């Protein structure tokens, strides 16, 4: 149920000039890329070790 239908005052619109409503910065793409590559390398190492153990 909307506030207007309930007889309540509508909430004020967010004012972009108000410091309370400052936008959230985008996360670093470089940081995400580096973490993703590190995880992929780690997974490849684990797969290699598991394959070596299975073969012996």
Buried (B, 14 or more C-beta within 10 A) or exposed (E): EEEEEEEEEEEEEEEEEEEEEEEEEEEEEEEEEEEEEEEEEEEEEEEEEEEEEEEE
